[in-house]
Amino acid sequence: MILTANTGLRRLGFVLLAAIAAATGVLTTAGYLISPDTVRSEVLDGIRTATGLDPILRGKASVSLFPKGSVSFADVILGDAAKPALTAERLTARLRFFPLLIGRVEIADVSLERPTIAVEFEADGRSNWSVLIDALARGKKINGTRPVAAFSEMRIESGTVILRNNAAKTVETLSNVDFSLAWPSISKSFGATGHFVWRDEPVDASVTLADFPAALQGNRSGLKLRLAGSPMKAAFEGSISVKPTLKIEGTLAADAASLRTALVWTGQNPLPGGGFGRFAIKAQTNVVGGTIGLSGVNVELDGNSAEGVLTFATDGRQTLQGTLAADTLDLSPYISTIRLLTSNQREWSSTRIAPDGLAGIDFDLRLSAANVVVSNAKFGRTAIGANLRAGHLAVTIGEAQAYGGVIKGSLALANFEAGIDLKSQMQFIDVDLESCLGQLFGLHRLTGKGNISFNVEGAGESVLGVTRTMNGTATLVGQKGALTGLNVEQLLRRLERRPLSGGGEFRSGSTPYDKISVGLKIAKGTVSVEDVKVEGSAVRLALAGTASIPDRELDLKGTATLVSTARAGAATFELPFIVQGSWDDPIMLPDPESLIRRSGAAAPLLDAVRERSARDAVRSAIERLTGNALAPAAPAAGPAVPVATPAPQQ
């Protein structure tokens, strides 16, 4: 029985050897039956049929039929010889084994070594590949009267793709392109996977067309696209058609570790300010012509999440429009690099303002949020409109709940060669004055609730430069608050009792008021304080003078009045005073002449300085002040006359 099994195995081995020998013989014979010229000609016809491109040979061709069938062409052009769409150092077609045994030439796959693919787009959207694609579409004969080309794969090795937009005058280059193209030899789908390098960043990519013949004819076809690189990842799934115009529908998803870096990578100008880090977006996409519509948008940026709709137009100047709504919006990252004051918080910043990133794109956005955070400030319900056109930014605050009140107004920022041009109209209604003035202007001396409005404009290359050219008006009306760091009532009562007692320490505590009103006019950085009134139950203040915005200095004169005097029947106590120094820490000084005049003992001294004939009054005042009698004064003119001194009494 064992002998029978061995005999069977030997017979099977002889059969296999015979089959191999026969196949080898047939293949060897095929090398004589099929001439190299015939193989080369049929391979060229197969490439022409499959790709729609007419191969032009400028180098040598080699044909190998044993042990592996292949045809290799050196220095190949596909397309127009005068302006080729594709050139390759070598094109190699690998032949199918079994068809070759019976004398048929069928291509298994094609590889292009170090090809250069040039794609040029014209203003009407057509390219130098349009004619070639039309030829390829005609060659497919999807009606079944002619079979699709046999080979199903084309490989691109170490290639270069040059994309040239003649209308926009831009050129992009993809290098180190390694791709495998799954040609639709059996099914209607087309697929390509591989990787390339764009702007020094490697990118993995894959694309699938569900109906390749339909896509070639410009009709609707399913589309899947994946791009994955270090700066950004993107994926799209939907459909595409190009007749009568480009139309894409589907779902888009993209994310980037840094939106700022991704935009720079794609050729956009660097964005001004800070932020624009972690980014992700998912939306239903509708592309018609040069307009990209995004609905059902869910976007995340720097930890902020928002929903809404966006539209991006690429025809002509790039424009972004949309409406987004968020629960909480933290704007702190975007203003983190903005410095109004220097590090000591006592001077305006002189750092040059350069919002260069505003010149690359236009946008018109509407933002709303239940909560907004800006550095240390927290706002409630907020609605903002932002419009950027040709480098001119306009921000409109429809309503923002902030500082316990409501903010409305607008801010316009124009970019020019020497810096920026700023215009602002703002209204702060029923706000907390201490937090509002403190965060906006660095003023921490006024408490209470009130309204603030200002209309200002200025231009310069820095914050300091803008303050030097600032013009406009400002008003403030407050109630039920206090001037902190100044105890005016205490000072006035002390000086009412003893005018020459000195001010003492009054730069502490506060001066309550029932109402305060301020009216200001600004011209070239100088503020004219025309009407400042502070009315309280104990003290009234009136101020006038000037203030320098660039230097943050005050030079004011005013009158402080005690509403009720300490002594019954006494006249109302009024004291002129001056306010000078930095507006962060001003110095308030009573008028010395007024104090001297109010002093019964010192008032004659002031007259004596002005009238030399008032010596007796001066002597009397000094005696009362010192408690010592003075010798009689010498005559005003003439020789000195000895005066006898009485002898002391025993």
C-alpha positions as CSV (number, residue, x, y, z in Angstrom):
1,M,0.0,0.0,0.0
2,I,2.9,2.3,0.8
3,L,4.4,1.4,-2.5
4,T,1.2,2.4,-4.3
5,A,1.2,5.9,-2.6
6,N,4.8,6.5,-3.5
7,T,4.1,5.5,-7.0
8,G,1.2,8.0,-7.1
9,L,3.3,10.9,-5.8
10,R,6.0,10.2,-8.4
11,R,3.4,10.3,-11.1
12,L,2.0,13.6,-9.8
13,G,5.6,15.0,-9.7
14,F,6.2,14.0,-13.3
15,V,2.9,15.6,-14.3
16,L,3.9,18.9,-12.6
17,L,7.3,18.9,-14.1
18,A,5.8,18.2,-17.5
19,A,3.4,21.1,-17.0
20,I,6.2,23.5,-16.0
21,A,8.3,22.4,-18.8
22,A,5.5,22.8,-21.2
23,A,4.7,26.3,-19.9
24,T,8.4,27.2,-20.1
25,G,8.5,26.0,-23.6
26,V,5.3,27.9,-24.5
27,L,6.7,31.0,-22.9
28,T,10.0,30.6,-24.6
29,T,8.3,29.9,-27.9
30,A,6.1,33.0,-27.4
31,G,9.2,35.0,-27.3
32,Y,9.8,33.8,-30.9
33,L,6.1,33.9,-31.9
34,I,5.5,37.5,-30.7
35,S,7.9,40.0,-32.0
36,P,9.2,42.8,-29.6
37,D,7.9,45.4,-32.0
38,T,4.4,43.9,-31.7
39,V,4.6,43.8,-27.9
40,R,5.8,47.3,-27.8
41,S,3.0,48.5,-30.1
42,E,0.3,46.7,-28.2
43,V,1.5,48.1,-24.9
44,L,1.5,51.6,-26.2
45,D,-2.1,51.1,-27.5
46,G,-3.1,49.7,-24.1
47,I,-1.7,52.8,-22.3
48,R,-3.4,55.1,-24.8
49,T,-6.7,53.3,-24.3
50,A,-6.5,53.3,-20.5
51,T,-5.3,56.8,-19.9
52,G,-6.4,58.7,-23.0
53,L,-2.9,60.1,-23.3
54,D,-0.8,59.6,-26.4
55,P,2.7,58.3,-25.4
56,I,5.6,59.9,-27.2
57,L,8.9,58.0,-26.9
58,R,12.1,60.0,-26.9
59,G,14.4,57.2,-25.5
60,K,15.1,53.6,-26.0
61,A,12.6,50.8,-25.5
62,S,13.3,47.4,-24.2
63,V,11.1,44.2,-24.2
64,S,11.6,41.3,-21.9
65,L,9.4,38.2,-22.2
66,F,11.2,35.7,-20.0
67,P,11.3,35.0,-17.1
68,K,9.0,38.0,-16.6
69,G,7.2,39.9,-19.3
70,S,7.7,43.6,-19.2
71,V,8.2,46.6,-21.6
72,S,10.2,49.6,-20.6
73,F,10.4,53.0,-22.3
74,A,12.9,55.7,-21.4
75,D,12.2,59.4,-21.6
76,V,8.4,59.3,-22.2
77,I,6.0,62.1,-22.8
78,L,2.2,61.8,-22.4
79,G,0.2,64.5,-24.1
80,D,1.3,67.3,-26.4
81,A,5.0,67.2,-27.2
82,A,5.2,71.1,-27.3
83,K,3.7,71.5,-23.9
84,P,3.6,68.0,-22.2
85,A,1.2,67.3,-19.4
86,L,3.4,64.5,-18.1
87,T,7.0,63.5,-18.6
88,A,8.8,60.5,-17.0
89,E,12.3,59.3,-17.0
90,R,11.0,55.7,-17.5
91,L,7.7,54.1,-18.1
92,T,7.5,50.3,-17.4
93,A,4.6,48.1,-18.2
94,R,4.5,44.7,-16.6
95,L,2.7,42.0,-18.6
96,R,0.3,39.3,-17.4
97,F,1.8,35.9,-17.4
98,F,-0.9,33.5,-18.6
99,P,-2.2,35.6,-21.5
100,L,1.3,35.8,-22.7
101,L,1.4,32.0,-22.9
102,I,-1.1,32.0,-25.7
103,G,0.3,35.0,-27.5
104,R,-1.8,37.8,-26.1
105,V,-0.3,41.0,-24.7
106,E,-2.1,42.3,-21.6
107,I,-0.8,44.9,-19.2
108,A,-0.9,44.0,-15.5
109,D,0.3,47.4,-14.2
110,V,2.2,50.5,-15.2
111,S,4.9,52.4,-13.3
112,L,6.2,55.9,-13.9
113,E,9.7,56.6,-12.5
114,R,10.5,60.2,-11.5
115,P,7.6,61.7,-13.5
116,T,6.8,65.4,-13.7
117,I,3.1,66.2,-14.0
118,A,2.2,69.7,-15.0
119,V,-1.4,71.0,-14.4
120,E,-2.3,74.5,-15.5
121,F,-5.6,76.1,-14.7
122,E,-7.1,79.0,-16.7
123,A,-9.5,81.7,-15.6
124,D,-12.5,79.7,-17.0
125,G,-11.7,76.7,-14.8
126,R,-10.4,74.5,-17.6
127,S,-6.8,73.1,-17.6
128,N,-4.3,71.6,-19.9
129,W,-5.7,68.2,-18.8
130,S,-9.2,69.0,-19.9
131,V,-8.6,67.8,-23.5
132,L,-6.8,64.7,-22.2
133,I,-9.7,63.9,-19.8
134,D,-12.2,64.2,-22.6
135,A,-10.1,61.8,-24.6
136,L,-10.0,59.4,-21.7
137,A,-13.7,59.7,-21.2
138,R,-14.3,58.9,-24.9
139,G,-12.0,55.9,-24.6
140,K,-13.9,54.4,-21.7
141,K,-17.0,53.6,-23.8
142,I,-19.2,53.0,-20.8
143,N,-22.0,51.7,-23.0
144,G,-20.3,48.3,-23.2
145,T,-19.5,48.3,-26.9
146,R,-15.8,48.4,-26.1
147,P,-14.1,46.8,-23.0
148,V,-12.2,49.0,-20.6
149,A,-8.4,48.7,-20.7
150,A,-7.0,45.6,-19.0
151,F,-4.5,46.9,-16.6
152,S,-5.8,48.0,-13.2
153,E,-2.9,49.8,-11.5
154,M,-0.6,52.6,-12.2
155,R,2.2,53.6,-9.8
156,I,4.0,56.9,-9.6
157,E,7.4,56.8,-8.0
158,S,9.4,59.8,-6.8
159,G,7.3,62.2,-8.9
160,T,6.8,65.9,-9.0
161,V,3.4,67.6,-9.5
162,I,3.4,71.3,-10.6
163,L,0.1,73.1,-10.1
164,R,0.0,76.5,-11.9
165,N,-2.9,78.9,-11.7
166,N,-2.5,81.4,-14.6
167,A,-5.3,83.6,-13.4
168,A,-4.0,84.0,-9.9
169,K,-0.4,83.8,-11.0
170,T,0.4,81.2,-8.4
171,V,2.5,78.0,-8.6
172,E,2.5,75.1,-6.1
173,T,4.8,72.1,-6.2
174,L,4.2,68.7,-4.8
175,S,7.5,66.7,-4.5
176,N,8.4,63.1,-3.6
177,V,5.1,62.0,-4.9
178,D,4.6,58.2,-4.4
179,F,1.1,57.1,-5.4
180,S,-0.7,53.9,-6.4
181,L,-3.6,54.5,-8.8
182,A,-6.3,51.7,-8.8
183,W,-7.5,51.9,-12.5
184,P,-11.0,50.7,-13.0
185,S,-10.4,47.6,-15.2
186,I,-13.4,45.7,-13.8
187,S,-15.5,48.0,-11.5
188,K,-16.3,51.6,-12.1
189,S,-14.5,53.0,-9.1
190,F,-11.1,54.7,-9.1
191,G,-8.8,54.9,-6.1
192,A,-5.4,56.5,-5.4
193,T,-3.4,56.3,-2.2
194,G,0.1,57.5,-1.4
195,H,2.0,60.4,0.0
196,F,3.7,63.6,-1.2
197,V,5.6,66.6,0.3
198,W,4.1,70.1,0.1
199,R,5.9,73.1,1.5
200,D,8.4,70.9,3.4
201,E,5.6,68.9,5.1
202,P,4.9,65.2,4.2
203,V,1.2,64.5,3.6
204,D,-0.6,61.1,3.3
205,A,-3.5,61.2,0.9
206,S,-6.2,58.9,-0.5
207,V,-9.0,59.6,-2.9
208,T,-11.8,57.4,-4.2
209,L,-14.2,58.1,-7.1
210,A,-17.2,55.7,-7.0
211,D,-18.1,56.1,-10.7
212,F,-14.9,57.0,-12.6
213,P,-16.4,57.1,-16.1
214,A,-19.2,59.4,-14.8
215,A,-16.6,61.6,-13.1
216,L,-14.6,61.9,-16.4
217,Q,-17.7,63.1,-18.2
218,G,-18.3,65.7,-15.5
219,N,-21.4,63.9,-14.1
220,R,-22.1,63.1,-10.4
221,S,-19.9,60.6,-8.7
222,G,-19.3,59.6,-5.1
223,L,-16.1,61.1,-3.6
224,K,-14.0,60.2,-0.6
225,L,-10.9,62.2,0.2
226,R,-8.4,61.9,3.1
227,L,-5.4,64.2,3.8
228,A,-3.2,63.7,6.9
229,G,-0.2,65.9,7.6
230,S,1.5,67.4,10.6
231,P,0.0,70.9,10.2
232,M,-3.6,69.7,9.4
233,K,-5.8,66.7,8.8
234,A,-8.9,66.7,6.6
235,A,-11.5,64.3,5.4
236,F,-14.5,64.6,3.0
237,E,-17.2,62.2,2.0
238,G,-19.9,63.0,-0.5
239,S,-20.3,63.6,-4.2
240,I,-18.8,65.7,-6.9
241,S,-19.8,66.9,-10.4
242,V,-18.3,69.5,-12.7
243,K,-21.2,70.0,-15.2
244,P,-22.5,72.7,-15.8
245,T,-20.3,74.0,-12.9
246,L,-18.3,72.6,-10.1
247,K,-20.6,71.2,-7.4
248,I,-19.5,69.3,-4.3
249,E,-21.8,68.1,-1.5
250,G,-21.0,66.1,1.6
251,T,-19.5,66.1,5.1
252,L,-16.3,67.8,5.8
253,A,-14.1,67.3,8.9
254,A,-10.8,68.9,9.7
255,D,-8.6,69.5,12.6
256,A,-5.2,71.1,13.4
257,A,-2.9,71.3,16.4
258,S,-2.4,75.0,15.5
259,L,-4.7,76.9,13.2
260,R,-2.2,79.7,13.0
261,T,0.5,77.3,11.8
262,A,-1.9,75.6,9.4
263,L,-2.9,78.9,7.7
264,V,0.7,79.9,7.3
265,W,1.4,76.5,5.8
266,T,-1.4,77.0,3.2
267,G,0.1,80.3,2.2
268,Q,-2.0,82.8,4.3
269,N,-0.5,85.8,6.0
270,P,0.3,85.3,9.8
271,L,-2.7,86.3,11.9
272,P,-2.1,89.2,14.3
273,G,-2.4,88.9,18.1
274,G,-2.3,85.6,20.0
275,G,-4.4,82.5,20.1
276,F,-5.6,80.5,17.0
277,G,-4.2,77.3,18.4
278,R,-6.1,73.9,18.6
279,F,-8.8,73.8,15.9
280,A,-11.4,71.4,14.7
281,I,-14.4,71.7,12.4
282,K,-17.2,69.5,11.2
283,A,-19.9,70.6,8.8
284,Q,-22.2,69.8,5.9
285,T,-20.5,71.2,2.8
286,N,-21.9,72.6,-0.4
287,V,-19.5,73.9,-3.0
288,V,-20.9,75.7,-6.0
289,G,-18.4,77.3,-8.3
290,G,-16.0,79.3,-6.1
291,T,-18.3,79.5,-3.1
292,I,-18.1,77.1,-0.2
293,G,-21.1,76.9,2.1
294,L,-20.9,75.2,5.5
295,S,-24.1,74.4,7.4
296,G,-24.6,72.7,10.7
297,V,-21.1,73.9,11.6
298,N,-19.5,72.7,14.8
299,V,-16.2,74.4,15.3
300,E,-13.7,74.4,18.2
301,L,-10.9,76.9,18.5
302,D,-8.7,77.4,21.6
303,G,-11.2,75.6,23.8
304,N,-14.1,77.6,22.5
305,S,-17.0,75.7,20.9
306,A,-19.6,77.4,18.6
307,E,-22.3,76.3,16.1
308,G,-23.7,78.1,13.1
309,V,-23.2,78.6,9.4
310,L,-20.3,79.8,7.3
311,T,-19.7,80.8,3.7
312,F,-16.3,81.1,2.1
313,A,-16.0,82.7,-1.3
314,T,-12.8,82.2,-3.3
315,D,-13.8,84.1,-6.5
316,G,-11.6,87.1,-6.5
317,R,-10.7,88.2,-3.0
318,Q,-11.2,85.6,-0.3
319,T,-14.2,86.4,1.9
320,L,-15.7,84.6,4.9
321,Q,-19.2,85.3,6.1
322,G,-21.2,83.6,8.8
323,T,-23.1,83.5,12.1
324,L,-21.8,81.6,15.1
325,A,-23.3,81.1,18.6
326,A,-21.4,79.9,21.7
327,D,-22.2,79.2,25.3
328,T,-18.9,80.6,26.6
329,L,-16.5,82.5,24.6
330,D,-13.0,83.2,25.9
331,L,-11.3,86.0,23.9
332,S,-8.3,86.2,26.2
333,P,-5.9,84.3,23.9
334,Y,-6.5,86.8,21.1
335,I,-5.7,89.9,23.0
336,S,-2.9,88.3,25.1
337,T,-0.2,90.1,23.0
338,I,-2.0,93.5,23.1
339,R,-0.3,95.9,25.6
340,L,-2.0,99.2,26.3
341,L,0.4,100.0,29.1
342,T,4.1,99.3,29.8
343,S,5.1,96.7,32.4
344,N,5.0,99.3,35.2
345,Q,1.4,100.1,34.3
346,R,2.1,103.9,34.4
347,E,2.9,104.7,30.8
348,W,1.3,103.9,27.4
349,S,3.0,101.3,25.3
350,S,5.3,102.6,22.6
351,T,5.5,99.2,20.8
352,R,4.7,99.4,17.2
353,I,1.2,98.1,16.2
354,A,1.4,96.0,13.1
355,P,-1.8,94.2,12.2
356,D,-0.4,92.8,9.0
357,G,-2.5,89.7,9.2
358,L,-5.7,91.7,8.5
359,A,-4.7,92.2,4.8
360,G,-5.0,88.7,3.5
361,I,-8.8,88.0,3.9
362,D,-12.1,89.8,4.2
363,F,-14.8,88.6,6.7
364,D,-18.2,89.5,7.9
365,L,-19.1,87.6,11.1
366,R,-21.9,87.7,13.7
367,L,-21.0,86.2,17.1
368,S,-23.2,85.7,20.1
369,A,-22.5,84.1,23.4
370,A,-24.1,83.6,26.8
371,N,-20.8,84.4,28.5
372,V,-17.7,86.2,27.3
373,V,-14.3,86.3,29.1
374,V,-11.7,88.9,28.2
375,S,-8.7,88.6,30.4
376,N,-10.0,89.5,33.9
377,A,-13.3,90.9,32.6
378,K,-16.4,88.7,32.4
379,F,-19.3,89.7,30.3
380,G,-22.8,88.2,30.2
381,R,-25.0,87.9,27.1
382,T,-23.1,89.5,24.2
383,A,-23.8,90.1,20.5
384,I,-20.9,91.3,18.3
385,G,-20.6,92.0,14.6
386,A,-17.1,92.0,13.0
387,N,-16.4,93.2,9.5
388,L,-13.0,93.2,7.9
389,R,-12.6,94.6,4.3
390,A,-9.3,95.5,2.7
391,G,-7.5,95.7,6.0
392,H,-10.2,97.9,7.7
393,L,-11.7,96.3,10.7
394,A,-15.1,97.4,12.1
395,V,-16.4,95.8,15.3
396,T,-20.0,96.6,16.4
397,I,-21.2,95.7,19.8
398,G,-25.0,95.3,19.6
399,E,-25.2,94.6,23.3
400,A,-22.9,93.3,25.9
401,Q,-23.8,92.8,29.6
402,A,-20.7,93.9,31.4
403,Y,-19.5,95.7,34.6
404,G,-23.0,95.3,36.0
405,G,-24.5,97.2,33.0
406,V,-24.7,97.2,29.3
407,I,-22.2,98.2,26.6
408,K,-23.1,99.4,23.1
409,G,-21.0,101.0,20.4
410,S,-18.5,100.5,17.6
411,L,-14.8,100.3,17.0
412,A,-13.1,100.9,13.7
413,L,-9.5,100.1,13.0
414,A,-7.8,100.9,9.7
415,N,-4.3,99.7,8.8
416,F,-1.9,102.0,6.9
417,E,1.8,102.2,6.4
418,A,2.6,104.3,9.4
419,G,0.4,102.4,11.9
420,I,-3.3,102.4,12.6
421,D,-6.2,104.7,12.4
422,L,-8.6,104.3,15.3
423,K,-12.2,105.5,15.7
424,S,-14.5,104.5,18.5
425,Q,-18.0,105.4,19.7
426,M,-19.0,103.6,22.9
427,Q,-21.7,103.8,25.5
428,F,-21.5,102.2,28.9
429,I,-24.9,102.2,30.5
430,D,-25.4,101.8,34.3
431,V,-22.0,100.2,34.8
432,D,-19.8,99.8,37.9
433,L,-17.5,102.8,37.5
434,E,-14.6,101.4,39.5
435,S,-14.2,98.1,37.5
436,C,-15.0,99.7,34.2
437,L,-12.6,102.7,34.4
438,G,-10.0,100.5,36.1
439,Q,-9.9,97.9,33.4
440,L,-10.3,100.2,30.4
441,F,-8.1,103.2,31.5
442,G,-6.3,102.2,34.6
443,L,-8.3,104.6,36.8
444,H,-9.1,103.2,40.3
445,R,-10.3,106.4,42.1
446,L,-14.0,106.4,41.4
447,T,-16.8,104.1,42.6
448,G,-20.5,104.0,42.0
449,K,-22.8,103.3,39.1
450,G,-23.1,105.5,36.1
451,N,-23.1,106.1,32.4
452,I,-20.0,106.7,30.3
453,S,-19.9,107.7,26.6
454,F,-17.1,108.7,24.4
455,N,-16.5,109.5,20.7
456,V,-12.8,109.5,20.0
457,E,-10.4,109.0,17.1
458,G,-6.6,109.0,16.7
459,A,-3.8,107.6,14.5
460,G,-0.3,106.4,15.1
461,E,2.1,103.5,15.0
462,S,1.7,102.7,18.7
463,V,-0.7,103.1,21.6
464,L,1.3,106.1,22.7
465,G,1.2,107.6,19.2
466,V,-2.5,107.2,19.0
467,T,-2.9,109.1,22.4
468,R,-0.9,112.0,21.0
469,T,-3.3,112.5,18.1
470,M,-6.5,111.7,19.9
471,N,-9.5,114.0,19.3
472,G,-13.1,113.7,20.5
473,T,-15.5,114.1,23.5
474,A,-16.3,112.1,26.6
475,T,-19.0,112.4,29.3
476,L,-19.5,110.6,32.6
477,V,-22.5,110.7,34.9
478,G,-22.5,108.7,38.1
479,Q,-24.5,108.4,41.3
480,K,-24.2,107.0,44.8
481,G,-20.4,106.5,44.8
482,A,-17.2,107.9,46.2
483,L,-13.8,109.4,45.3
484,T,-11.4,106.9,46.9
485,G,-8.1,107.9,48.3
486,L,-9.3,111.4,49.1
487,N,-11.1,112.5,52.3
488,V,-12.1,116.0,51.2
489,E,-14.6,116.5,54.0
490,Q,-12.1,115.7,56.7
491,L,-9.6,118.1,55.2
492,L,-12.2,120.9,54.9
493,R,-13.4,120.6,58.5
494,R,-9.8,120.7,59.8
495,L,-9.0,123.8,57.8
496,E,-12.3,125.4,58.7
497,R,-11.3,125.3,62.3
498,R,-7.6,126.0,61.9
499,P,-6.7,127.3,58.4
500,L,-2.9,127.1,59.1
501,S,-2.9,123.8,60.9
502,G,-1.7,122.0,57.7
503,G,-3.6,119.4,55.7
504,G,-2.5,116.4,57.7
505,E,-3.0,113.0,56.3
506,F,-6.1,113.1,54.1
507,R,-5.0,110.9,51.2
508,S,-6.9,108.0,52.5
509,G,-10.5,107.1,53.0
510,S,-13.0,108.4,50.5
511,T,-15.3,111.3,49.7
512,P,-18.9,110.1,49.1
513,Y,-21.0,111.7,46.5
514,D,-24.6,111.6,45.4
515,K,-24.0,112.6,41.8
516,I,-21.0,113.3,39.6
517,S,-20.9,114.7,36.1
518,V,-17.9,115.1,33.9
519,G,-17.7,116.8,30.5
520,L,-14.5,116.5,28.5
521,K,-13.2,117.7,25.1
522,I,-10.1,116.2,23.6
523,A,-7.8,117.8,21.1
524,K,-4.5,116.3,20.0
525,G,-4.2,114.3,23.2
526,T,-5.0,117.2,25.6
527,V,-8.2,117.0,27.5
528,S,-10.1,120.2,28.4
529,V,-12.0,119.6,31.6
530,E,-14.9,122.0,31.0
531,D,-17.5,120.7,33.5
532,V,-16.8,118.5,36.4
533,K,-19.2,118.6,39.4
534,V,-19.3,116.3,42.4
535,E,-22.3,116.8,44.7
536,G,-22.6,115.0,48.0
537,S,-24.4,115.4,51.3
538,A,-21.3,116.8,53.0
539,V,-19.1,118.1,50.2
540,R,-19.4,119.7,46.8
541,L,-16.6,119.9,44.3
542,A,-16.2,121.8,41.0
543,L,-13.2,121.3,38.7
544,A,-11.8,122.7,35.5
545,G,-8.4,122.6,33.8
546,T,-6.5,120.2,31.5
547,A,-5.2,116.7,31.4
548,S,-2.6,115.1,29.1
549,I,-3.5,111.7,27.8
550,P,0.0,110.8,26.5
551,D,1.7,111.8,29.8
552,R,-1.3,110.6,31.9
553,E,-0.9,113.9,33.9
554,L,-3.5,116.2,35.5
555,D,-3.5,120.0,35.9
556,L,-6.8,121.0,37.5
557,K,-8.1,123.7,39.7
558,G,-11.3,123.6,41.6
559,T,-13.3,124.6,44.6
560,A,-14.4,122.4,47.5
561,T,-17.4,123.5,49.6
562,L,-18.7,122.1,52.9
563,V,-22.4,121.8,52.6
564,S,-22.8,122.3,56.3
565,T,-20.3,124.1,58.5
566,A,-19.1,122.9,61.9
567,R,-20.1,126.2,63.6
568,A,-23.6,127.4,63.8
569,G,-24.2,130.6,62.0
570,A,-20.8,130.5,60.2
571,A,-20.5,131.3,56.5
572,T,-20.2,128.5,54.0
573,F,-16.7,127.2,54.0
574,E,-15.2,127.2,50.5
575,L,-11.6,126.2,49.6
576,P,-9.9,126.6,46.3
577,F,-7.5,123.7,45.5
578,I,-5.4,122.2,42.8
579,V,-5.0,118.7,41.5
580,Q,-1.8,117.8,39.8
581,G,0.4,114.8,39.0
582,S,-0.2,111.4,37.6
583,W,-3.9,110.4,37.2
584,D,-3.0,107.1,38.8
585,D,-2.0,108.9,42.0
586,P,-2.8,112.6,41.8
587,I,-1.8,115.2,44.5
588,M,-4.5,117.5,45.8
589,L,-3.3,120.7,47.5
590,P,-5.4,123.5,49.1
591,D,-4.8,127.0,47.8
592,P,-2.3,128.5,50.4
593,E,-3.3,132.2,49.8
594,S,-6.9,131.3,50.7
595,L,-5.8,129.6,53.9
596,I,-3.7,132.6,55.0
597,R,-6.6,134.9,54.3
598,R,-9.0,132.8,56.4
599,S,-6.6,132.9,59.3
600,G,-7.2,135.9,61.6
601,A,-3.6,136.0,62.7
602,A,-1.9,135.4,59.4
603,A,-4.0,137.4,57.0
604,P,-2.2,140.7,57.7
605,L,1.0,139.0,56.8
606,L,-0.2,138.5,53.2
607,D,-1.2,142.2,53.0
608,A,2.2,143.3,54.4
609,V,4.0,141.5,51.7
610,R,2.0,143.5,49.1
611,E,1.8,146.9,51.0
612,R,4.9,148.1,52.8
613,S,2.9,150.6,54.8
614,A,1.1,147.9,56.8
615,R,4.0,147.4,59.3
616,D,1.9,148.0,62.4
617,A,-0.5,145.3,61.3
618,V,2.3,142.9,60.6
619,R,3.9,143.7,64.1
620,S,0.5,143.1,65.7
621,A,0.0,139.8,63.9
622,I,3.5,138.6,64.7
623,E,3.2,139.5,68.4
624,R,-0.1,137.5,68.6
625,L,1.5,134.6,66.9
626,T,4.7,134.6,69.0
627,G,3.5,136.0,72.3
628,N,6.6,138.5,72.4
629,A,6.6,142.2,72.1
630,L,8.8,143.7,69.4
631,A,10.9,146.9,69.6
632,P,9.5,149.9,67.6
633,A,10.5,149.8,64.0
634,A,13.1,152.3,62.7
635,P,11.9,155.3,60.6
636,A,11.5,154.5,57.0
637,A,14.1,157.3,56.0
638,G,16.6,159.7,57.5
639,P,19.4,159.2,60.0
640,A,19.2,156.8,62.8
641,V,18.1,158.3,66.2
642,P,19.2,156.6,69.4
643,V,16.3,155.4,71.5
644,A,16.7,155.3,75.3
645,T,16.0,152.0,76.9
646,P,14.2,152.3,80.2
647,A,16.0,150.9,83.2
648,P,14.6,147.7,84.7
649,Q,12.4,148.1,87.7
650,Q,13.7,147.1,91.0
